[in-house]
Amino acid sequence: MRGSGTPNDPGGSHDHDGPDTPHDLGAANDPGDPGGSRGTGGAPTPPANGSWRPRPETAEDRPAVRRIHLAAFETAQEADLVEALRRDPEAWLPGLSWVADAPDGTPVAHALLTRCHVGEVPAVALAPCAVLPAFQRSGAGGAAIRALLAAAQAAGERTALVLGHPPYYPRFGFVPAASRFGIRPPQPWPDEAFMALSLDGSPPPRGTVRYAGAFGIG
């Protein structure tokens, strides 16, 4: 899913540890690479990797989550997508929307898992994810994603899917979904960009993925 939040991209993420790409349907702007310091531009210098504090989103975080997506993407599509997913009781999974706080307690990154299905088997989709521009490539997004995936595993989820930046998501254990597991995307997405992760170590189910209606993927 592209980070641009287009209807054909179930997500979008602006926080990879690599190049900033707004075209991942479940990716983020740049969650992990060192860098992103202010230099001469006036933005705060991010803390070193390991200083981020990932935690589940609370109701009080919702305005901050929206600000993160509005700042990370060129349009409001991802921010609106998060709110649409939050309103969908069949898609929203309590405890699987996480933020990463800077040391001063400010949320600077957000990562979200919502319900999808592989055939008729429940799975989770990673999208959208985003990081405030001043904190991209600093590890904030990666911290949020790792904590979120661990929370999903603890909640008993078996399979996570992402359409995202091919060099970025394998660091979390994602591999090509179609060629490795027989998980078919709902549209002809590149094999290397549509990825799956077994959260419990069991073989993922085979079949075609069905995303929540908010993604607009027919």
Backbone bond lengths (Angstrom), bond angles and torsions (degrees), N, CA, C in turn:
res aa  C-N    CA-C-N  psi(-1)  N-CA   C-N-CA  omega(-1)  CA-C   N-CA-C  phi
1 M - - - 1.418 - - 1.487 109.07 -
2 R 1.220 114.15 133.01 1.433 117.15 -172.92 1.489 111.85 -78.34
3 G 1.315 113.80 148.62 1.433 119.10 178.78 1.493 111.35 -68.32
4 S 1.290 118.67 -10.68 1.447 119.89 -178.21 1.507 111.99 -77.95
5 G 1.301 117.92 -13.13 1.444 120.75 176.75 1.501 113.29 73.93
6 T 1.311 117.42 23.33 1.444 119.79 177.48 1.512 109.55 -67.81
7 P 1.347 118.82 159.80 1.454 120.47 -178.26 1.521 112.30 -58.78
8 N 1.315 117.78 -23.22 1.454 119.92 -178.99 1.512 111.92 -90.87
9 D 1.291 118.31 7.69 1.442 122.47 -178.21 1.496 110.69 -127.76
10 P 1.335 117.92 102.43 1.441 120.82 -175.38 1.491 113.62 -66.67
11 G 1.220 121.27 34.96 1.419 116.81 178.65 1.463 108.45 174.03
12 G 1.257 115.98 -135.63 1.415 118.94 -177.32 1.478 103.71 143.23
13 S 1.320 116.54 140.49 1.408 115.73 179.98 1.477 108.16 -150.12
14 H 1.283 113.96 137.21 1.445 118.78 178.80 1.494 107.07 -125.54
15 D 1.325 116.22 81.13 1.446 118.62 174.62 1.503 112.51 -179.49
16 H 1.293 118.41 43.38 1.450 118.74 178.80 1.507 110.41 -81.58
17 D 1.338 113.06 166.48 1.447 118.24 174.84 1.503 109.33 -83.13
18 G 1.253 118.35 12.63 1.436 120.76 -177.55 1.493 108.76 -131.16
19 P 1.326 116.39 -151.30 1.442 119.70 -176.62 1.510 110.92 -59.10
20 D 1.292 116.00 146.08 1.452 120.48 -179.19 1.508 108.20 -76.71
21 T 1.306 117.68 114.37 1.454 119.94 -178.46 1.498 111.18 -125.69
22 P 1.334 118.06 118.13 1.452 120.63 179.33 1.508 111.70 -87.17
23 H 1.310 117.54 25.16 1.459 118.19 -176.76 1.507 112.53 -124.76
24 D 1.298 117.80 39.76 1.450 120.59 177.34 1.507 109.02 -115.60
25 L 1.333 115.62 126.25 1.456 118.10 -176.50 1.517 111.42 -76.17
26 G 1.201 122.66 16.80 1.428 120.93 177.79 1.469 105.89 -171.71
27 A 1.271 115.92 17.81 1.418 120.18 -175.03 1.488 110.36 -101.49
28 A 1.317 115.16 -166.62 1.443 118.82 -178.81 1.494 109.40 -139.68
29 N 1.333 117.90 -178.80 1.446 117.02 -176.60 1.497 113.12 -75.92
30 D 1.276 118.95 -41.87 1.448 119.16 178.33 1.492 113.08 176.46
31 P 1.296 117.32 75.59 1.440 120.31 -169.93 1.487 117.53 -73.50
32 G 1.292 123.35 -10.75 1.428 111.79 -169.61 1.480 119.89 -136.78
33 D 1.287 122.06 -21.32 1.443 118.71 -172.48 1.500 112.04 -71.88
34 P 1.332 114.98 146.47 1.438 117.08 174.78 1.507 109.05 -63.96
35 G 1.253 117.04 153.01 1.453 119.22 -179.17 1.493 109.17 126.73
36 G 1.300 117.10 -162.93 1.437 120.96 178.59 1.508 112.04 78.51
37 S 1.305 118.65 16.90 1.441 119.10 179.22 1.511 110.68 -74.09
38 R 1.272 115.77 165.14 1.446 120.21 -172.46 1.502 112.99 -68.24
39 G 1.288 120.04 -41.84 1.447 120.45 -174.72 1.507 108.66 65.04
40 T 1.333 116.61 -122.32 1.457 119.59 -178.20 1.505 112.26 -107.56
41 G 1.336 118.03 5.40 1.456 119.74 -171.71 1.503 116.41 -84.17
42 G 1.321 120.29 -13.22 1.449 120.53 178.51 1.502 114.20 99.22
43 A 1.330 119.49 -6.80 1.462 120.65 178.34 1.520 108.54 -83.05
44 P 1.333 117.78 151.31 1.458 119.63 -179.27 1.519 112.36 -65.76
45 T 1.295 116.35 150.65 1.460 121.27 177.34 1.518 109.67 -80.87
46 P 1.344 118.86 123.26 1.458 120.75 -179.41 1.515 111.34 -64.40
47 P 1.325 117.59 152.37 1.459 120.22 175.49 1.521 110.81 -71.01
48 A 1.304 115.66 167.40 1.461 120.07 179.16 1.518 110.11 -66.42
49 N 1.352 115.91 156.24 1.464 119.79 175.72 1.524 109.92 -52.61
50 G 1.326 116.94 141.09 1.444 121.35 -178.50 1.510 113.22 97.45
51 S 1.341 116.85 -11.68 1.457 120.16 -179.56 1.522 112.94 -90.39
52 W 1.315 117.51 -6.40 1.456 120.93 -178.24 1.522 110.88 -76.69
53 R 1.323 116.20 149.40 1.462 120.71 179.95 1.527 109.34 -119.82
54 P 1.334 118.13 92.52 1.470 120.39 177.93 1.523 110.95 -74.95
55 R 1.331 115.66 145.07 1.465 120.90 -179.68 1.524 108.73 -161.55
56 P 1.337 117.44 161.96 1.468 119.37 176.72 1.527 110.74 -65.89
57 E 1.312 115.11 145.38 1.460 121.32 174.67 1.524 110.33 -63.00
58 T 1.319 116.64 144.12 1.464 122.19 170.78 1.521 108.76 -113.99
59 A 1.313 117.04 169.61 1.463 120.22 178.66 1.524 111.14 -59.00
60 E 1.328 116.99 -33.56 1.459 120.33 -179.66 1.528 112.54 -69.46
61 D 1.341 117.47 -17.85 1.466 121.40 -179.11 1.521 113.40 -82.66
62 R 1.313 117.96 -10.84 1.466 119.26 -171.47 1.521 113.45 -58.84
63 P 1.332 120.07 -44.33 1.472 118.02 176.63 1.531 112.29 -61.61
64 A 1.328 117.40 -37.99 1.461 120.40 179.37 1.524 111.08 -66.94
65 V 1.333 116.68 -39.20 1.471 120.33 177.96 1.524 109.93 -61.41
66 R 1.312 116.70 -43.34 1.463 119.21 178.79 1.529 110.77 -63.46
67 R 1.328 117.04 -41.68 1.470 119.78 179.40 1.522 110.64 -61.83
68 I 1.331 117.03 -38.84 1.466 119.88 179.79 1.531 110.36 -60.37
69 H 1.329 117.20 -46.83 1.467 119.75 -177.95 1.528 111.82 -70.63
70 L 1.315 116.84 -36.36 1.465 119.10 177.86 1.528 110.60 -64.92
71 A 1.311 117.51 -37.22 1.459 120.80 179.73 1.520 112.24 -75.01
72 A 1.339 116.65 -32.85 1.462 120.91 -173.69 1.515 113.32 -79.61
73 F 1.324 117.65 -28.93 1.455 121.29 -174.23 1.523 111.27 -115.75
74 E 1.303 115.27 160.65 1.462 120.29 -176.20 1.516 112.86 -75.17
75 T 1.322 117.39 -22.94 1.466 121.18 179.63 1.529 108.97 -127.68
76 A 1.328 115.29 177.52 1.468 121.06 179.71 1.526 111.90 -87.89
77 Q 1.329 118.84 8.19 1.460 120.64 -173.57 1.523 112.83 -60.43
78 E 1.336 117.73 -45.27 1.462 119.27 -179.62 1.519 111.39 -67.70
79 A 1.323 116.63 -41.69 1.467 119.77 178.47 1.521 110.36 -61.34
80 D 1.330 116.81 -42.15 1.464 120.56 178.16 1.522 111.35 -68.07
81 L 1.342 116.17 -34.80 1.463 120.27 179.05 1.529 110.86 -63.08
82 V 1.320 116.88 -43.52 1.465 119.74 178.58 1.526 110.30 -58.08
83 E 1.317 116.79 -43.71 1.460 120.21 -178.49 1.525 111.32 -68.45
84 A 1.338 116.47 -37.40 1.464 119.27 177.69 1.524 110.68 -65.75
85 L 1.312 117.40 -40.67 1.464 120.70 177.42 1.531 110.89 -65.50
86 R 1.320 116.29 -38.01 1.464 120.27 179.29 1.528 111.52 -62.54
87 R 1.320 116.53 -30.08 1.474 120.79 -179.47 1.523 113.04 -82.78
88 D 1.331 117.15 -9.47 1.460 121.57 -175.37 1.527 109.61 -98.12
89 P 1.330 118.76 104.91 1.470 119.89 -176.72 1.518 113.45 -65.91
90 E 1.336 118.11 -18.89 1.460 119.77 178.46 1.524 111.84 -84.32
91 A 1.333 116.37 -17.84 1.466 120.44 -179.20 1.521 112.52 -101.98
92 W 1.334 116.52 -38.92 1.459 120.72 -172.71 1.521 110.75 -75.35
93 L 1.322 115.96 133.32 1.460 122.39 -178.98 1.529 108.28 -118.37
94 P 1.325 117.83 106.30 1.463 120.19 -179.28 1.526 111.49 -53.08
95 G 1.316 115.65 134.46 1.460 120.50 179.53 1.507 114.66 88.20
96 L 1.338 118.51 -1.41 1.467 120.97 -178.65 1.519 112.25 -116.73
97 S 1.316 116.23 30.44 1.460 123.33 167.81 1.518 105.98 -123.31
98 W 1.339 116.82 114.48 1.463 120.99 -172.20 1.522 111.32 -121.95
99 V 1.312 114.87 148.17 1.455 121.70 172.35 1.524 108.48 -118.56
100 A 1.331 115.92 162.47 1.462 122.02 170.64 1.517 107.29 -119.14
101 D 1.318 115.95 125.37 1.462 121.87 -179.92 1.520 110.48 -92.07
102 A 1.337 115.19 144.53 1.451 121.18 166.11 1.531 107.87 -72.87
103 P 1.328 118.47 167.90 1.466 120.12 -179.08 1.525 114.12 -56.32
104 D 1.326 118.00 -25.50 1.462 119.24 179.39 1.524 112.90 -85.15
105 G 1.342 116.78 3.97 1.451 121.10 177.73 1.510 115.01 91.08
106 T 1.314 118.52 2.46 1.459 122.09 179.54 1.526 110.46 -80.75
107 P 1.348 119.02 124.85 1.468 119.54 174.79 1.531 110.63 -67.43
108 V 1.329 116.89 125.39 1.466 120.61 -178.10 1.519 112.36 -120.43
109 A 1.330 118.33 -10.52 1.470 121.52 -179.82 1.520 108.91 -141.70
110 H 1.327 115.12 152.32 1.462 120.95 179.26 1.519 108.88 -141.66
111 A 1.327 116.36 139.54 1.462 122.23 175.24 1.524 108.39 -139.40
112 L 1.321 115.78 141.56 1.465 121.10 -171.72 1.525 111.38 -134.31
113 L 1.337 115.32 136.76 1.460 122.61 169.63 1.523 108.22 -117.96
114 T 1.322 116.33 131.31 1.458 120.94 176.28 1.528 109.45 -129.14
115 R 1.339 114.54 165.96 1.463 119.63 -175.65 1.521 111.64 -70.87
116 C 1.302 115.85 132.84 1.458 123.59 167.63 1.523 106.01 -135.60
117 H 1.314 116.78 -179.42 1.465 120.43 178.88 1.523 109.57 -137.87
118 V 1.316 115.56 143.84 1.464 122.49 169.13 1.513 105.43 -106.09
119 G 1.328 116.04 105.48 1.456 118.47 -167.28 1.518 107.61 65.10
120 E 1.325 116.82 -119.01 1.463 120.86 176.16 1.525 112.41 -107.92
121 V 1.325 117.12 7.06 1.462 120.99 -176.24 1.531 109.96 -93.14
122 P 1.322 119.09 128.08 1.470 120.65 -179.91 1.531 111.96 -63.67
123 A 1.316 115.05 141.59 1.460 123.23 174.17 1.527 106.32 -145.40
124 V 1.327 117.00 -176.65 1.461 120.69 178.03 1.524 109.29 -128.85
125 A 1.340 114.82 145.21 1.454 122.07 179.71 1.517 109.51 -110.83
126 L 1.319 116.14 129.38 1.460 122.14 177.68 1.521 108.91 -88.73
127 A 1.340 116.02 107.36 1.456 120.59 -179.35 1.515 109.58 166.53
128 P 1.320 116.86 143.32 1.468 125.47 -11.25 1.520 111.49 -84.47
129 C 1.320 114.90 165.85 1.454 122.46 174.73 1.528 107.38 -129.92
130 A 1.303 117.35 147.57 1.458 119.30 -178.65 1.516 110.93 -157.18
131 V 1.329 114.71 157.73 1.460 122.63 178.05 1.522 107.90 -137.78
132 L 1.318 116.56 140.44 1.462 119.44 174.91 1.522 109.56 -55.12
133 P 1.336 118.44 137.19 1.469 120.54 -175.59 1.522 114.61 -51.48
134 A 1.328 118.04 -39.07 1.463 120.05 -177.87 1.519 112.57 -65.85
135 F 1.354 117.27 -16.13 1.462 121.22 -175.13 1.517 112.67 -115.88
136 Q 1.320 118.32 8.94 1.448 120.61 178.31 1.521 109.74 -70.37
137 R 1.328 114.41 150.49 1.468 122.84 -179.22 1.525 111.75 63.71
138 S 1.307 116.48 26.99 1.463 120.28 -179.97 1.526 112.02 -114.58
139 G 1.330 117.34 -4.03 1.456 121.01 -178.80 1.509 114.25 99.01
140 A 1.340 117.76 -4.80 1.466 120.29 -177.81 1.525 111.20 -64.77
141 G 1.332 116.52 -45.55 1.453 119.83 -179.93 1.509 111.99 -65.00
142 G 1.328 116.60 -41.78 1.453 120.13 178.88 1.514 111.69 -62.24
143 A 1.337 117.14 -38.49 1.462 120.50 178.21 1.520 110.78 -63.05
144 A 1.336 116.69 -42.18 1.461 120.09 179.36 1.522 111.16 -65.67
145 I 1.325 117.02 -42.53 1.459 120.59 -177.76 1.522 111.13 -66.68
146 R 1.325 117.76 -44.49 1.465 119.83 -179.64 1.523 111.23 -61.70
147 A 1.335 116.54 -43.96 1.464 119.73 179.84 1.523 110.93 -65.81
148 L 1.322 116.64 -38.31 1.456 121.30 179.36 1.524 111.34 -64.42
149 L 1.323 117.48 -44.97 1.460 120.62 178.89 1.524 111.50 -64.14
150 A 1.329 116.53 -37.12 1.461 119.64 176.57 1.526 111.00 -65.21
151 A 1.330 116.33 -38.24 1.459 120.13 177.91 1.526 111.01 -65.52
152 A 1.326 116.43 -39.26 1.464 120.04 178.26 1.522 110.69 -64.68
153 Q 1.322 116.57 -41.67 1.471 120.00 177.37 1.526 110.19 -61.29
154 A 1.329 116.70 -44.45 1.464 120.44 -179.91 1.528 111.85 -64.45
155 A 1.332 116.30 -28.32 1.462 120.76 179.78 1.523 112.67 -81.47
156 G 1.336 116.76 -2.95 1.457 120.47 177.18 1.518 114.61 94.13
157 E 1.325 117.49 9.08 1.467 119.31 175.96 1.524 109.56 -71.47
158 R 1.332 115.71 145.65 1.464 120.24 -174.14 1.517 114.10 -104.46
159 T 1.339 117.11 -37.04 1.462 120.31 -171.09 1.518 110.12 -136.36
160 A 1.337 116.44 131.33 1.462 122.16 175.21 1.522 108.79 -115.99
161 L 1.329 115.74 143.53 1.462 122.15 -179.14 1.523 109.76 -125.38
162 V 1.317 116.00 149.28 1.458 120.26 175.71 1.522 108.71 -149.86
163 L 1.314 115.77 142.00 1.461 121.90 167.75 1.513 104.84 -109.44
164 G 1.321 116.57 108.22 1.449 118.22 -171.34 1.510 113.97 -158.34
165 H 1.309 114.36 -169.04 1.458 123.44 -174.77 1.529 109.69 -66.85
166 P 1.342 119.07 116.05 1.471 120.60 -173.52 1.531 115.45 -56.45
167 P 1.343 119.99 -37.99 1.471 117.32 -179.68 1.527 114.00 -74.63
168 Y 1.327 117.69 -13.67 1.462 120.06 -171.68 1.525 114.40 -93.02
169 Y 1.321 117.48 -50.52 1.459 120.13 -169.42 1.523 115.70 -73.10
170 P 1.340 120.65 -22.76 1.465 118.49 175.54 1.528 113.69 -58.77
171 R 1.321 118.53 -22.97 1.473 119.13 179.54 1.527 111.66 -64.87
172 F 1.342 116.61 -19.75 1.461 120.45 177.38 1.531 112.15 -94.68
173 G 1.330 115.83 -1.33 1.459 120.16 -179.75 1.510 114.77 105.45
174 F 1.324 118.84 -0.24 1.458 121.67 179.65 1.529 110.34 -72.02
175 V 1.341 115.18 142.63 1.466 122.59 176.33 1.521 107.98 -135.44
176 P 1.335 118.17 162.48 1.465 119.54 179.80 1.522 112.48 -53.13
177 A 1.322 115.77 126.59 1.466 120.85 -172.13 1.520 112.91 -75.63
178 A 1.330 116.82 -41.93 1.465 119.60 -174.78 1.527 111.48 -72.99
179 S 1.326 116.52 -52.60 1.461 119.46 -174.55 1.527 112.24 -72.03
180 R 1.338 118.20 -29.95 1.473 120.37 -178.34 1.522 112.83 -89.55
181 F 1.323 117.31 -35.46 1.460 119.17 -171.08 1.525 114.96 -123.82
182 G 1.322 117.87 -6.89 1.456 118.68 -176.94 1.515 113.13 74.28
183 I 1.340 116.76 25.00 1.466 121.47 175.74 1.522 107.56 -92.89
184 R 1.314 116.26 117.23 1.460 120.36 -173.50 1.525 110.94 -95.72
185 P 1.333 117.88 134.43 1.464 120.13 176.52 1.524 110.13 -74.55
186 P 1.334 117.30 157.25 1.462 119.94 179.63 1.519 113.25 -73.81
187 Q 1.313 116.71 -12.67 1.455 123.56 176.87 1.523 107.86 -136.59
188 P 1.331 119.02 164.35 1.469 120.71 -176.61 1.528 112.64 -75.98
189 W 1.333 116.58 75.33 1.452 121.27 178.51 1.523 110.23 -87.16
190 P 1.342 118.02 153.39 1.472 120.69 178.64 1.525 111.62 -60.15
191 D 1.318 115.58 138.49 1.464 120.35 -177.32 1.522 111.58 -57.91
192 E 1.341 116.80 -39.03 1.459 119.04 -175.52 1.528 112.99 -74.42
193 A 1.350 117.30 -16.49 1.466 120.26 -177.96 1.523 113.36 -97.25
194 F 1.332 116.94 -22.58 1.459 121.71 179.62 1.518 107.43 -97.05
195 M 1.335 116.84 110.10 1.461 121.51 -167.52 1.516 112.40 -126.38
196 A 1.331 114.73 157.34 1.465 121.68 179.80 1.521 109.62 -133.44
197 L 1.329 114.91 155.73 1.457 122.67 177.58 1.522 108.41 -137.92
198 S 1.323 117.01 126.26 1.460 120.86 172.37 1.525 107.76 -81.58
199 L 1.317 115.94 116.60 1.464 120.44 -177.35 1.524 112.55 -80.70
200 D 1.322 116.77 -24.66 1.466 119.78 -176.92 1.523 113.23 -112.83
201 G 1.336 116.71 4.58 1.456 120.16 178.54 1.515 115.09 85.48
202 S 1.331 117.76 -4.86 1.456 120.50 179.20 1.524 109.92 -87.74
203 P 1.344 117.88 158.66 1.461 119.86 177.99 1.530 110.43 -62.84
204 P 1.332 118.63 130.01 1.458 120.09 178.42 1.531 111.07 -65.19
205 P 1.318 117.19 157.67 1.462 119.99 176.70 1.527 110.81 -68.76
206 R 1.314 116.19 157.34 1.458 121.85 176.11 1.525 108.76 -101.70
207 G 1.327 116.07 151.14 1.450 120.04 178.25 1.510 111.36 142.84
208 T 1.316 115.50 -175.79 1.465 121.84 -179.86 1.523 109.90 -94.37
209 V 1.324 115.74 139.29 1.460 121.17 -176.92 1.524 110.66 -80.41
210 R 1.324 114.69 138.10 1.463 121.91 173.79 1.523 107.86 -121.58
211 Y 1.337 115.30 119.61 1.459 121.50 -178.21 1.527 110.96 -94.27
212 A 1.321 115.78 164.45 1.458 121.54 174.48 1.514 109.83 -58.75
213 G 1.333 115.57 150.07 1.460 120.82 -175.79 1.510 113.66 -59.66
214 A 1.343 118.22 -27.82 1.457 120.89 -178.24 1.516 113.08 -61.23
215 F 1.323 116.99 -23.99 1.465 119.63 179.70 1.519 112.35 -73.87
216 G 1.314 117.38 -19.15 1.454 120.20 177.70 1.506 114.31 69.54
217 I 1.316 116.65 31.87 1.465 120.13 -178.68 1.519 108.29 -106.04
218 G 1.322 115.78 113.21 1.458 119.52 -177.90 1.501 112.69 -80.36
